[in-house]
Amino acid sequence: MKLGKKTWKEIEALPNHLQPKILSAVAYINECSPNLNKAVERINKVKDIMSDKEMMYVMSLLVFDKIIDMVKDSDEFKNHTCAMKERTIN
């Protein structure tokens, strides 16, 4: 991702959090994983060219896998899964 005044084409069929500008920023930051220092540098560069809302989308997508793991490990999810299995007709 080149930083600067690139104009991104908005794709109307996609929600805001999946627009090319957001996904490009996520890819740019994630590319240096697992180097946390480099990732923080890139986050700081990206935040200068994005709005707060866009940065919220970027950061949310970067931690999405961790959130899913947390949800899967939660008691609420396990209880919900068991309840759904009990309701399923085989």
Secondary structure, DSSP 8 states (H G I E B T S, - for coil): ---SS------TTS-GGGSHHHHHHHHHHHTTTT-HHHHHHHHHHHHTTS-HHHHHHHHHHHTHHHHHHHHHHSHHHHHHHHHHHHH---
